[in-house]
Amino acid sequence: MFSRSYTNLLDLANGNLSALDYAGSGGGGGGGRPPRPRRMQRTLTTPGTLADLDEELAGSVASDVQSSLASDRIIVVANTLPVRCERRPDGRGWAFSWDEDSLLLHLRDGLPEDMEVLYVGSLRADVPPADQDDVAQALLDRFRCVPAFLPRDVSDRFYHGFCKQTLWPLFHYMLPFTSDHGGRFDRSNWEAYVLANKLFSQRVIEVLNPEDDYIWIHDYHLLALPSFLRRRFNRLRIGFFLHSPFPSSELYRSLPVRDEILKSLLNCDLIGFHTFDYARHFLSCCSRMLGLEYQSKRGYIGLDYFGRTVGIKIMPVGINMVQLKSQLQLPDLEWRVAELRKQFAGKTVLLGVDDMDIFKGINLKILAFEQMLKIHPKWQGRAVLVQIANPRAGNGKDLEGLKAEIEQSCARINGQLGRPGYNPVELVNRTLSSVERMAYYTVAECVVVTAVRDGMNLTPYEYIVCRQGIPGLDGSGSDAPKRKSMLVVSEFIGCSPSLSGAIRVNPWNIDTTAEAMNESIALSDNEKQLRHEKHYRYVSTHDVAYWSKSYIHDLERSCRDHFRRRCWGIGLGFGFRVVALDRNFKKLTVDSIVADYKKSNSRVILLDYDGTLVPQTTINRTPNETVVNIMNALCADKKNVVFIVSGRGRVSLEKWFSSCPELGIAAEHGYFMRRTRDEQWQINNQCSEFGWMQMAEPVMNLYTEATDGSYIETKESALVWHHQDADPGFGSAQAKEMLDHLESVLANEPVSVKSGQHIVEVKPQGVNKGFVAEKILSMLTENKRQADFVLCIGDDRSDEDMFEGIADIMKRSIVDPETSLYACTVGQKPSKAKYYLDDTNDVLNMLEALADASEEVSSPEESEILSPWEEA
């Protein structure tokens, strides 16, 4: 039976997963849910109750002790385990061995020696339900691996459906314009993807110690997993690394579940990418679709997400130098190299090593080589392109067509430009062993990678190490000639930025790629040696151990504040997120504030309008009858001074609250102020000349005309440029330009130019809500009516000035030493206020409780109390 939290995710998926339940057919090679007579043990390093982990609670980890990295454990989660699994020849039991080619296995080299590594993932073998418990126990005991067994229909729709037909093409810049060109979005495949991620999370939770473990999730198969884990444990330390490209926002936005995936990833503490381009695309998606902006500080990039900083890590993965060097010493490598040198004697070998894949650009490479031979006929008979095409599992129409096209091109080129004993293109259409592959690397003068889109292609790295070789292995001593190598790489692959000595090409441009091939083999030996040395220094120092060590270091740094802040989860499904706030920041309870309210004799209540008394989302901003009645009830208590402190103009506020005679209003952030309806408006600033508006407005008009979706709001005392409806990236860039422009133009004017959330505002200096709060409290002190209760409520950045101002008044004797101070923001978010209320309904309920309290304590003697503005 599925846990209750999954129901929320199904609601988000808008589908019915009853067909995918274990009770359905086709799972794991048999019908019905596989029995589990023995449950795999959990590994806990601190005392705890296993039952606590079984409750579907989104509670946080109850510990303030932060563990050191060296004593912790890391759980590596990926689609497949780094283990080979196959049934024994006699059919009795299973044989297991480490997959030495798996990146997950080698990342351990960069971790502290005493750090335990546990793997969670699926097996490539189809294990019958009857064997699953024995296999799981054997893998845990011998390999520290926890297998996730997916029902067969779920696995097919998860991997072959959503991963390979939707995510993989999209992340490689292929859109399904037709049904046979990429995979159209299929809701049932998405549901299977969510379910598979749910099953992975269950396996993680079974062995998880949430206080000490780090979770490192790998690749696009598990994009939904962070939400499941974060929902269960708010302070869990989660990292994610994407091993594929991340597409531009223009492509990613076409994904129907784009927001769900972004929000799930933002439940991680650190998100890793191979290149800045991939990270930039992700940040652009967060900005355009979720309205989140990133900041770069001291070399680290971070996204502020509900009080949590989600780190962005940019680090290309490397190769395993230890493994590769050991393979270079295998006994049969030397004779294989000798055989190849004999085969290609007198020839210059250019090498391509690629999977048979539509994104690898194999045919583009072959056509470019043909072009090189035609433009530079001196290489005919002397240059050979050896293309190793590793077959891929499956034979879709795309792969069959690609294979036929490549074979046709090879046959045509060899027929036109070949001669007896010489074929310009040698196509090796089979999977080579690692030793065979290294032998080809060793004899090749240049490796050519022309992928049109690829994540982290490690072929160039392996080639460089093989060309360096092992000193003395080939009979050479210290006086051996310097090694040399050349690379022609596509600018669309992840390793391209790190290979500064390579010749980068646009693989779609056949002519320039052909010229690059010619240049690579025509360069002087000295130039080839210098480029090789430069590449080898980088590859040998930035190996897989360096990559994993750097990533874990940054993950630890990103999680340092987990146990120093108060965290709680809000939202359902993929809308779930953790809000992290200062420990002193808490929800304002009605009972506590009413108790202090009743004890006080001189009260000041300062209220923002938009987002505080009326929701930001409403179109009609006129206050309803409830708001007006509450204002009048609070003002009727002569112990109260009530002010609306808003950025709105005085005309609209005066009109809306015309039925509130005792309500004070501070308009345009306090530039205009009046204490009651019958008073004249006062100007709280010495600046009465607005000639600067004639200077600022033309500048703002210039940017408004150039920025579609922006507009200017003209107030009596200020000009505000809004760009919330403009393109996010362009609007922000224009705002920065405008800010600099206006500061230059208005440098000698008594105004301040500030940027806010989607705005740039020009207003007189010294005008802010903090000044209003201080002035109202000072006026009461002058009338010998020092406030002993202050309530200040607001929801946006301009209200932070007010919160900051009243936090400092205790030190300046403006209020009574025993004053009850309540600075309260609306919404759970980081703020200078110490309290919060969830929304405008909470605000009105609390104000209504205060009004009721005034009526309860009112007495006949109160009629003799002087007005707050009358001197005592």
C-alpha positions in Angstrom: 0.0 0.0 0.0 1.4 3.4 -1.0 2.1 6.0 1.7 -0.3 8.9 2.0 2.2 11.5 0.8 2.2 10.1 -2.7 -1.5 11.0 -3.1 -0.5 14.7 -3.3 1.9 14.0 -6.1 -0.7 12.1 -8.0 -3.0 15.0 -7.7 -0.3 17.1 -9.3 0.2 14.6 -12.0 -3.5 14.8 -12.8 -3.7 11.1 -13.3 -4.9 7.9 -11.8 -2.0 5.6 -10.9 -4.2 2.8 -9.8 -3.1 0.8 -12.8 0.5 1.2 -11.7 0.0 0.0 -8.2 1.7 -3.2 -7.2 -1.7 -4.8 -7.1 -1.7 -4.5 -10.9 -0.4 -7.0 -13.3 2.9 -7.1 -15.1 5.1 -6.0 -12.3 8.5 -7.4 -11.9 7.9 -10.2 -14.2 4.8 -11.6 -12.3 1.4 -10.5 -11.2 0.7 -9.0 -7.8 2.9 -7.3 -5.3 6.0 -9.4 -4.5 5.9 -10.8 -1.0 8.5 -9.5 1.5 8.8 -12.0 4.3 12.0 -10.4 5.4 12.5 -6.7 5.4 16.0 -5.4 4.8 17.6 -4.0 7.9 18.1 -0.3 8.3 21.5 1.0 9.2 21.3 3.6 11.9 24.3 5.3 13.5 22.4 7.0 16.3 19.7 5.7 18.7 16.3 6.1 17.2 12.9 4.4 16.7 12.3 2.8 13.4 8.6 3.5 13.7 9.4 7.2 13.5 10.5 6.7 9.9 7.4 4.9 9.0 5.1 7.7 9.9 4.2 9.9 6.9 5.2 13.1 8.6 7.0 16.1 7.1 8.7 16.9 10.4 12.2 18.1 10.7 15.2 16.3 12.2 15.3 17.0 15.9 18.9 17.6 16.4 21.1 20.7 16.7 24.3 18.8 16.4 26.1 19.1 13.1 28.3 16.1 12.2 31.7 16.4 10.7 32.0 15.2 7.1 34.6 12.5 7.9 32.3 10.7 10.3 29.2 10.8 8.1 27.8 8.5 5.5 26.8 9.2 1.9 24.0 7.5 0.1 24.6 7.7 -3.7 21.3 7.3 -5.6 21.2 6.6 -9.4 19.0 4.8 -11.9 21.3 1.8 -12.0 23.7 0.4 -9.4 27.4 0.1 -10.1 27.0 -3.7 -10.0 26.8 -6.4 -12.6 24.2 -9.0 -11.9 23.5 -12.2 -13.8 22.1 -15.6 -13.0 24.5 -18.4 -12.5 24.9 -20.9 -15.4 23.3 -23.7 -13.3 20.3 -21.4 -12.7 20.8 -21.6 -8.9 21.3 -18.1 -7.5 22.9 -15.0 -8.8 26.5 -13.8 -9.4 27.5 -10.2 -8.6 30.5 -8.1 -9.5 31.4 -4.4 -9.4 31.0 -2.6 -12.7 34.5 -1.2 -13.1 33.3 1.3 -15.8 30.7 2.9 -13.6 31.3 6.5 -12.6 29.4 5.9 -9.3 32.0 3.3 -8.3 34.9 5.6 -8.9 33.6 8.7 -7.2 34.5 7.0 -3.9 38.1 7.8 -4.6 37.5 11.5 -3.7 35.7 10.8 -0.4 37.3 10.6 3.0 38.6 7.1 3.7 36.4 6.6 6.7 33.2 7.8 5.0 30.9 5.0 4.3 29.3 4.8 0.8 25.9 3.2 0.3 24.4 2.9 -3.2 20.7 2.9 -4.1 19.5 2.1 -7.6 18.0 -0.5 -9.9 19.7 -3.6 -11.4 20.0 -4.2 -15.2 18.9 -7.7 -14.7 15.2 -8.8 -14.4 15.1 -10.4 -10.9 11.9 -12.5 -10.3 9.9 -11.5 -7.2 10.8 -14.8 -5.5 14.5 -13.9 -5.6 14.3 -10.2 -4.8 14.7 -10.4 -1.0 17.7 -12.7 -1.2 19.3 -10.6 -3.9 18.7 -7.4 -1.9 20.2 -8.9 1.2 23.3 -10.2 -0.6 23.9 -6.8 -2.3 23.6 -5.0 1.0 25.9 -7.3 2.8 28.6 -7.7 0.2 28.4 -4.5 -1.9 26.6 -2.0 0.4 24.0 -1.7 -2.4 20.3 -1.3 -2.0 18.4 -2.4 -5.1 15.1 -0.8 -6.1 12.9 -3.3 -7.9 10.5 -1.7 -10.2 7.4 -3.5 -11.7 8.1 -4.2 -15.3 5.3 -2.0 -16.7 6.4 0.9 -14.4 10.0 0.4 -15.4 9.2 0.4 -19.2 7.1 3.6 -19.0 9.6 5.2 -16.6 12.8 4.6 -18.4 11.9 3.8 -22.1 8.8 6.1 -21.9 9.4 9.4 -20.0 13.2 9.3 -19.6 14.1 8.3 -23.1 11.2 9.7 -25.1 10.6 12.9 -23.3 13.5 14.1 -21.1 16.5 12.8 -23.0 15.4 14.3 -26.4 14.4 17.6 -24.7 17.6 17.9 -22.8 19.5 17.3 -26.1 17.5 20.1 -27.8 15.0 17.9 -29.7 11.3 18.9 -29.7 8.6 16.4 -30.8 7.2 18.5 -33.7 5.8 15.3 -35.1 4.8 12.0 -33.4 7.8 10.2 -35.0 10.3 13.0 -34.2 11.0 12.6 -30.5 8.4 11.6 -28.0 5.2 13.6 -27.4 4.4 14.1 -23.8 2.4 11.2 -22.4 0.7 11.7 -19.1 0.8 8.0 -18.2 4.6 8.0 -18.7 4.9 11.0 -16.4 2.9 9.2 -13.8 5.2 6.1 -14.1 8.2 8.4 -13.7 6.7 9.9 -10.5 5.9 6.4 -9.2 9.4 5.1 -9.9 10.9 8.1 -8.1 8.6 7.3 -5.2 9.8 3.7 -5.1 13.4 4.9 -5.1 12.7 7.2 -2.2 11.2 4.3 -0.2 14.4 2.4 -0.6 16.5 5.4 0.4 14.4 5.9 3.5 14.7 2.3 4.5 18.4 2.7 5.1 18.5 6.4 5.9 19.8 8.0 9.1 18.6 11.6 8.4 20.8 13.3 11.0 24.1 12.1 9.6 23.7 11.0 6.0 24.3 12.9 2.9 22.2 12.1 -0.2 23.8 12.4 -3.7 21.3 11.9 -6.5 22.5 11.5 -10.1 21.0 12.4 -13.4 17.7 13.1 -15.1 16.1 9.8 -14.2 15.5 11.0 -10.6 14.5 14.6 -10.9 11.4 14.0 -8.8 13.2 12.3 -6.0 14.3 15.4 -4.0 10.7 16.3 -3.3 9.9 12.9 -1.8 12.9 13.0 0.4 12.6 16.6 1.5 8.9 16.0 2.4 9.9 13.3 4.8 12.9 15.0 6.4 13.1 18.8 6.2 16.8 19.1 7.1 18.1 16.2 5.0 21.3 17.1 3.2 20.6 16.5 -0.5 22.8 17.0 -3.5 22.0 16.5 -7.2 24.2 16.3 -10.2 23.0 16.4 -13.8 25.2 14.4 -16.2 23.4 15.6 -19.3 23.0 19.1 -20.8 20.2 21.3 -19.4 18.4 23.0 -22.3 17.7 26.6 -22.9 14.6 28.0 -21.2 13.1 28.5 -24.7 13.1 24.7 -25.1 12.5 23.7 -21.5 9.4 25.8 -21.2 7.7 23.4 -23.7 7.7 20.6 -21.1 4.2 20.4 -19.6 5.6 19.5 -16.1 8.3 22.1 -16.2 7.4 23.8 -12.9 7.1 20.5 -11.0 10.6 19.4 -12.0 12.2 22.8 -11.2 10.5 22.9 -7.8 11.6 19.3 -7.0 15.2 20.2 -7.9 15.0 23.3 -5.6 14.4 20.9 -2.7 18.1 20.0 -3.0 20.9 21.9 -1.2 23.3 21.8 -4.1 22.7 21.2 -7.8 25.6 20.4 -10.0 26.2 20.9 -13.7 29.1 20.2 -16.1 29.4 23.7 -17.6 28.3 27.2 -16.8 26.1 27.1 -19.9 24.0 24.3 -18.4 23.8 26.1 -15.1 22.9 29.4 -16.8 20.0 27.7 -18.6 18.7 26.3 -15.3 19.0 29.6 -13.6 17.2 31.3 -16.5 14.4 28.7 -16.2 14.1 29.5 -12.5 13.9 33.2 -13.2 11.4 33.0 -16.1 9.1 30.4 -14.7 9.4 30.8 -10.9 10.5 34.4 -10.6 13.7 33.4 -8.7 16.9 35.4 -9.0 20.4 34.1 -8.2 23.3 35.8 -6.5 27.0 35.2 -6.9 29.0 35.8 -3.7 32.6 35.0 -3.1 32.7 32.7 -6.1 29.6 30.7 -5.1 26.3 30.9 -7.0 23.1 30.5 -4.9 19.3 30.8 -5.4 17.3 32.1 -2.4 14.3 29.8 -2.1 12.0 30.5 0.8 14.9 31.3 3.2 17.1 28.4 1.9 20.1 29.0 -0.3 20.2 26.4 -3.0 23.8 26.2 -4.2 24.8 25.8 -7.9 28.0 23.8 -8.6 29.8 24.0 -11.9 32.4 21.2 -12.2 33.0 18.9 -15.2 33.5 15.3 -14.2 36.9 13.7 -14.9 38.2 10.2 -15.6 39.6 7.6 -13.2 43.4 8.1 -13.6 44.3 5.1 -11.4 42.1 2.7 -13.4 43.2 4.1 -16.8 46.9 3.9 -15.9 46.5 0.3 -14.7 44.8 -0.6 -17.9 47.7 0.9 -19.9 49.9 -1.7 -18.2 47.9 -4.7 -19.4 50.1 -7.2 -21.2 48.1 -7.4 -24.4 48.0 -3.6 -25.1 51.5 -3.5 -26.5 51.0 -6.1 -29.2 47.6 -4.6 -30.1 49.3 -1.2 -30.6 52.0 -2.9 -32.7 49.3 -4.5 -34.9 47.5 -1.2 -35.5 50.8 0.6 -36.3 51.5 -2.1 -38.8 48.0 -1.8 -40.3 48.2 1.9 -40.6 51.9 2.2 -41.4 52.6 5.4 -43.3 49.1 6.8 -42.5 48.0 9.6 -40.3 45.1 8.3 -38.1 42.2 10.5 -37.1 39.9 8.7 -34.6 36.3 9.0 -33.6 34.8 7.0 -30.7 31.1 7.4 -30.3 27.9 5.6 -29.5 25.6 5.0 -32.4 23.4 7.9 -31.5 21.6 10.6 -33.4 23.3 13.3 -31.3 26.9 12.2 -31.8 27.2 13.8 -35.2 29.0 10.7 -36.7 27.9 11.4 -40.2 28.8 15.1 -40.0 32.3 14.0 -39.0 32.6 11.6 -42.0 31.3 14.3 -44.4 33.8 16.8 -43.0 36.6 14.3 -43.4 35.6 13.8 -47.0 35.6 17.6 -47.5 39.1 17.8 -46.1 40.4 15.1 -48.5 38.9 17.1 -51.4 40.1 20.5 -50.4 43.5 19.2 -49.4 44.2 16.3 -51.8 47.7 15.8 -50.3 46.0 13.8 -47.5 44.5 11.3 -50.0 46.3 8.1 -49.4 47.9 9.4 -46.2 45.0 10.2 -43.8 42.6 7.7 -42.4 39.5 8.3 -40.3 38.8 5.4 -38.0 35.3 5.7 -36.7 34.4 3.3 -33.8 30.6 3.2 -33.5 29.5 1.5 -30.3 26.1 -0.2 -31.0 23.3 0.9 -28.7 20.6 -1.3 -27.2 17.4 -1.2 -29.2 16.8 -0.6 -32.9 14.4 2.3 -33.3 13.7 3.9 -36.7 16.0 6.8 -36.0 18.9 4.4 -35.2 18.3 2.2 -38.2 18.2 5.2 -40.5 21.3 6.7 -38.9 23.2 3.5 -39.3 22.2 3.1 -42.9 23.2 6.7 -43.7 26.6 6.3 -42.1 27.4 3.1 -43.9 26.3 4.7 -47.2 28.6 7.6 -46.7 31.5 5.4 -45.9 30.9 3.2 -48.9 30.6 6.3 -51.2 33.8 8.0 -49.9 35.8 4.7 -50.0 34.6 4.1 -53.5 35.4 7.6 -54.8 38.6 8.4 -52.9 39.9 5.0 -52.0 42.5 2.9 -53.8 43.9 -0.7 -53.5 45.2 -1.1 -49.9 43.7 2.3 -48.8 40.2 3.1 -47.5 39.8 6.7 -46.3 37.2 5.7 -43.7 37.4 2.6 -41.5 34.1 2.0 -39.8 34.3 -0.3 -36.7 30.7 -1.1 -36.0 31.0 -3.2 -32.8 31.7 -2.7 -29.1 35.4 -2.7 -28.4 37.1 -3.8 -25.2 38.9 -1.2 -23.1 42.3 -2.5 -24.2 41.3 -2.4 -27.9 40.0 1.2 -27.5 43.2 2.3 -25.8 45.2 0.8 -28.5 43.4 3.0 -31.1 43.9 6.0 -28.8 47.6 5.3 -28.7 48.1 5.3 -32.5 45.8 8.2 -33.3 47.3 11.6 -34.2 44.0 13.3 -33.5 40.7 12.5 -31.9 37.6 14.2 -33.5 34.4 14.7 -31.5 31.5 16.3 -33.5 28.5 15.6 -31.2 25.7 18.1 -31.9 24.7 17.9 -28.2 26.3 15.9 -25.5 26.7 16.0 -21.7 30.2 15.1 -20.6 32.0 13.2 -23.3 35.2 11.7 -21.7 36.7 10.4 -25.0 39.1 13.3 -25.3 40.3 12.8 -21.7 41.0 9.1 -22.2 42.8 9.8 -25.5 45.1 12.4 -23.8 46.1 9.9 -21.1 46.7 7.1 -23.5 48.9 9.4 -25.7 50.9 10.2 -22.6 51.3 6.5 -21.9 53.3 5.0 -19.1 57.0 6.0 -19.1 59.2 3.0 -19.8 56.3 0.7 -20.8 57.1 1.0 -24.5 60.8 0.7 -24.0 61.4 4.4 -23.9 63.4 5.9 -21.1 63.8 9.4 -19.8 65.2 10.6 -23.2 62.0 9.6 -25.0 60.5 12.2 -27.3 57.8 14.4 -25.8 54.3 13.2 -26.2 51.9 14.9 -28.5 48.2 14.9 -29.2 45.5 16.9 -31.0 41.8 17.4 -30.4 39.0 18.6 -32.6 35.9 18.9 -30.4 32.4 20.2 -30.9 31.6 23.4 -29.0 28.3 21.7 -27.9 29.8 19.1 -25.6 30.4 19.4 -21.8 34.2 18.9 -21.9 34.8 21.6 -24.5 35.3 24.5 -22.1 38.0 22.6 -20.1 40.1 21.8 -23.2 41.5 25.2 -24.0 44.1 23.7 -26.4 41.6 21.9 -28.6 40.3 23.2 -31.9 36.6 23.9 -31.2 34.2 23.6 -34.1 30.5 24.0 -35.0 29.9 20.4 -36.2 27.0 21.6 -38.4 29.6 23.6 -40.5 31.2 20.9 -42.6 33.7 23.3 -44.2 35.1 24.7 -40.9 35.3 21.2 -39.4 37.2 20.0 -42.4 39.7 22.8 -42.0 40.0 22.1 -38.3 40.9 18.4 -39.1 43.5 19.6 -41.6 45.0 22.1 -39.1 45.1 19.5 -36.4 47.3 17.1 -38.3 49.3 19.8 -40.1 50.5 21.6 -37.0 54.1 21.4 -36.0 55.2 18.7 -33.6 56.2 21.4 -31.1 52.7 22.9 -31.1 51.1 19.5 -30.7 53.4 18.8 -27.7 52.6 22.1 -26.0 48.9 21.5 -26.4 49.2 17.9 -25.2 51.1 19.0 -22.1 48.5 21.6 -21.3 45.7 19.1 -21.6 47.5 16.4 -19.7 48.1 18.7 -16.7 44.4 19.5 -16.5 43.1 15.9 -17.1 45.5 14.3 -14.6 44.7 16.8 -11.8 41.0 17.1 -12.5 40.1 13.5 -12.3 36.9 11.8 -10.9 38.4 11.9 -7.4 38.9 15.6 -7.6 35.4 16.1 -8.9 33.7 14.1 -6.2 35.9 15.7 -3.5 35.1 19.2 -4.7 31.4 18.4 -4.9 31.1 16.9 -1.4 33.0 19.8 0.0 30.5 22.3 -1.5 27.6 20.1 -0.4 28.8 20.2 3.2 29.2 24.0 3.0 25.7 24.3 1.6 24.2 22.4 4.5 26.0 24.1 7.3 22.9 26.1 8.4 20.5 23.2 8.5 20.5 22.9 12.3 20.8 26.5 13.1 17.5 27.6 11.6 13.9 26.7 12.1 12.5 24.7 9.2 9.1 23.5 8.3 7.4 22.2 5.2 4.5 23.8 3.4 2.6 23.0 0.2 1.3 19.8 -1.4 2.7 17.6 -4.1 5.5 19.2 -6.1 4.5 22.5 -4.6 6.1 21.3 -1.3 9.0 23.4 -0.1 10.8 23.9 3.1 10.8 27.4 4.7 14.0 28.1 6.7 14.0 31.0 9.0 15.8 32.4 12.0 15.1 30.6 15.2 13.6 33.8 16.8 11.2 34.2 13.9 7.8 32.7 14.9 4.1 33.0 14.1 2.2 35.7 15.9 -0.4 34.1 18.1 -3.6 35.9 18.8 -3.7 35.0 22.5 -0.2 36.4 23.2 -0.8 39.7 21.4 -4.3 40.2 22.9 -2.9 39.7 26.4 -0.3 42.5 25.9 -2.9 44.6 24.1 -5.2 44.6 27.1 -2.4 45.5 29.6 -1.3 48.6 27.6 -2.5 52.2 27.8 -0.9 53.8 24.7 -0.9 51.8 21.6 0.4 52.4 18.0 -0.8 50.2 15.2 0.9 50.7 11.8 -0.6 48.8 8.8 0.6 48.4 5.2 -2.3 48.2 2.7 -1.6 46.1 -0.4 -0.8 42.5 0.6 -1.7 43.2 4.2 -5.3 44.3 4.4 -6.2 43.2 0.9 -4.5 40.4 -1.1 -1.9 41.2 -3.7 -3.7 39.0 -6.2 -7.0 40.8 -6.2 -7.9 43.1 -9.0 -10.3 45.3 -7.0 -8.1 46.9 -4.3 -11.0 48.8 -2.6 -11.3 47.8 1.1 -14.3 45.8 1.9 -16.8 46.4 4.6 -15.0 44.1 7.1 -11.7 46.1 6.7 -13.5 49.4 7.2 -15.4 48.2 10.3 -12.2 46.8 11.9 -10.4 50.1 11.3 -13.3 52.1 12.9 -13.5 49.7 15.8 -9.7 50.0 16.6 -9.8 53.8 16.1 -12.8 54.1 18.5 -10.5 53.0 21.4 -8.8 56.3 22.5 -5.8 54.3 23.7 -5.0 53.5 20.0 -3.3 55.4 17.3 -4.0 53.6 14.0 -2.2 54.4 10.7 -2.3 53.1 7.2 1.3 53.4 5.9 1.3 52.7 2.2 3.1 53.4 -1.0 -0.2 54.3 -2.7 -1.1 57.9 -3.5 -3.1 60.0 -1.1 -6.1 60.5 -3.4 -7.1 56.8 -3.5 -6.4 56.2 0.2 -8.4 59.3 1.2 -11.3 58.1 -0.9 -11.3 54.5 0.3 -11.1 55.4 4.0 -13.4 58.4 3.9 -15.7 56.7 6.4 -12.9 56.3 9.0 -12.7 59.7 10.7 -10.0 58.8 13.3 -7.8 56.7 11.0 -4.3 58.2 10.2 -2.9 57.8 6.7 0.7 58.0 5.5 0.7 58.0 1.7 3.5 57.5 -0.8 5.7 55.8 1.9 5.1 58.7 4.3 5.8 61.8 2.0 2.2 62.8 2.8 0.7 62.3 6.2 -2.4 63.2 8.2 -3.5 62.0 11.7 -7.2 62.2 11.2 -9.7 62.7 8.3 -10.3 66.3 9.3 -6.6 67.3 9.3 -4.8 68.8 6.4 -2.2 66.7 4.7 1.4 67.4 5.9 4.5 67.0 3.8 7.2 65.1 5.7 10.1 66.3 3.6 11.9 69.5 2.9 12.0 68.8 -0.8 9.1 70.7 -2.3 10.6 71.2 -5.8 10.0 68.5 -8.3 12.1 69.7 -11.2 14.0 66.5 -11.0 10.9 64.7 -12.4 11.4 66.5 -15.7 14.9 65.1 -15.8 14.0 61.6 -14.7 10.9 61.0 -16.8 12.5 61.2 -20.2 15.1 58.7 -19.1 12.3 56.3 -17.9 10.3 56.8 -21.1 13.4 55.8 -23.1 13.6 52.4 -21.3 9.8 52.0 -21.3 9.7 52.3 -25.1 12.5 49.8 -25.4 11.1 47.3 -22.9 7.8 45.7 -23.9 5.6 45.1 -20.8 7.0 47.9 -18.7 5.2 51.1 -17.6 5.8 54.2 -15.5 3.7 55.0 -12.4 3.6 58.7 -11.7 3.0 59.7 -8.1 2.9 63.2 -6.6 6.3 62.7 -5.0 7.9 59.8 -6.9 8.3 58.0 -10.2 8.2 54.3 -10.3 9.2 52.1 -13.3 7.5 48.7 -13.3 8.8 45.7 -15.3 7.1 42.7 -13.7 5.3 42.0 -17.0 8.4 42.3 -19.2 10.7 39.5 -20.2 12.4 38.6 -16.9 16.0 38.6 -18.2 15.7 41.7 -20.3 13.6 43.5 -17.7 16.2 43.0 -15.0 19.0 44.0 -17.4 17.1 47.2 -18.3 16.4 47.9 -14.7 20.2 47.8 -13.9 21.0 50.0 -16.8 18.2 52.5 -15.8 19.5 52.6 -12.3 23.0 53.6 -13.4 21.6 56.1 -15.9 19.3 57.8 -13.4 22.0 57.9 -10.7 24.2 59.7 -13.2 21.5 62.2 -14.4 20.2 62.9 -10.8 23.6 63.0 -9.0 23.1 66.6 -7.8 19.4 66.3 -7.0 17.9 65.7 -3.5 16.5 62.3 -4.5 17.3 58.6 -4.1 17.1 56.0 -6.8 16.4 52.5 -5.6 15.6 49.2 -7.2 13.1 46.8 -5.7 11.2 43.7 -6.8 10.5 44.4 -10.5 10.7 48.2 -9.9 13.0 51.2 -10.1 11.8 54.1 -8.0 12.9 57.7 -7.8 11.7 59.6 -4.7 12.9 62.4 -2.4 15.7 61.5 0.0 14.7 60.4 3.5 11.2 59.2 2.5 10.5 55.7 3.8 8.2 53.9 6.2 10.8 53.7 8.9 10.8 57.5 9.1 7.0 57.5 9.4 7.1 55.0 12.3 9.7 57.1 14.1 7.8 60.3 13.6 4.5 58.9 15.0 6.2 57.5 18.1 8.1 60.8 18.7 4.9 62.8 18.4 3.3 60.7 21.1 6.4 61.1 23.3 6.2 64.8 22.9 2.5 64.7 24.1 3.7 62.7 27.1 1.8 59.6 25.8 4.8 57.3 25.3 3.7 54.1 23.5 3.8 50.9 25.5 2.4 48.7 22.7 3.6 48.9 19.1 2.2 46.7 16.3 3.6 47.0 12.8 2.4 44.8 9.9 3.6 44.7 6.3 4.4 42.3 3.4 7.0 43.8 1.1 10.5 45.3 1.0 9.4 48.8 1.8 8.0 47.5 5.1 11.4 46.2 6.1 12.4 49.9 6.7 9.5 50.1 9.2 10.5 46.8 10.9 14.1 48.0 11.2 13.1 51.3 12.5 10.9 50.1 15.4 13.6 47.5 16.3 15.9 50.4 17.2 13.5 52.7 19.1 14.0 50.9 22.4 17.6 52.1 22.6 16.5 55.7 21.9 13.9 56.1 24.7 11.2 57.0 22.2 8.9 54.4 23.7 8.2 53.1 27.2 11.0 50.7 28.4 8.4 48.0 29.0 6.8 48.4 25.5 5.5 45.3 23.7 6.9 45.4 20.2 5.3 43.3 17.5 7.0 43.6 14.0 5.1 41.2 11.8 5.5 40.3 8.1 2.8 38.7 6.0 3.9 35.3 4.6 6.6 32.9 5.7 9.7 34.4 4.4 13.0 35.9 5.6 12.4 39.3 7.2 13.7 41.8 9.7 10.4 41.3 11.6 10.3 38.8 14.4 6.8 37.5 13.7 4.8 36.4 10.8 1.2 35.8 9.8 0.4 33.5 6.8 -1.9 35.8 4.8 -4.4 38.7 4.8 -7.1 36.5 6.4 -4.8 35.9 9.4 -4.1 39.7 9.6 -7.8 40.6 9.6 -8.6 37.9 12.2 -5.9 39.1 14.5 -7.0 42.8 14.1 -10.6 41.8 14.7 -9.5 40.0 18.0 -7.8 43.3 19.1 -11.0 45.2 18.3 -13.0 42.8 20.3 -10.6 43.1 23.2 -11.0 46.9 23.1 -14.8 46.5 23.5 -14.3 44.0 26.3 -12.2 46.4 28.4 -14.0 49.6 27.6 -15.6 51.4 30.6 -17.6 54.6 31.3 -14.3 56.2 32.5 -12.8 55.8 29.0 -14.9 58.6 27.7 -12.8 60.9 29.8 -9.5 59.7 28.3 -7.9 62.4 26.1 -7.3 61.9 22.4 -3.9 60.4 21.6 -2.8 63.6 20.0 -3.8 65.7 23.0 -1.1 66.5 25.5 -1.6 64.6 28.8 
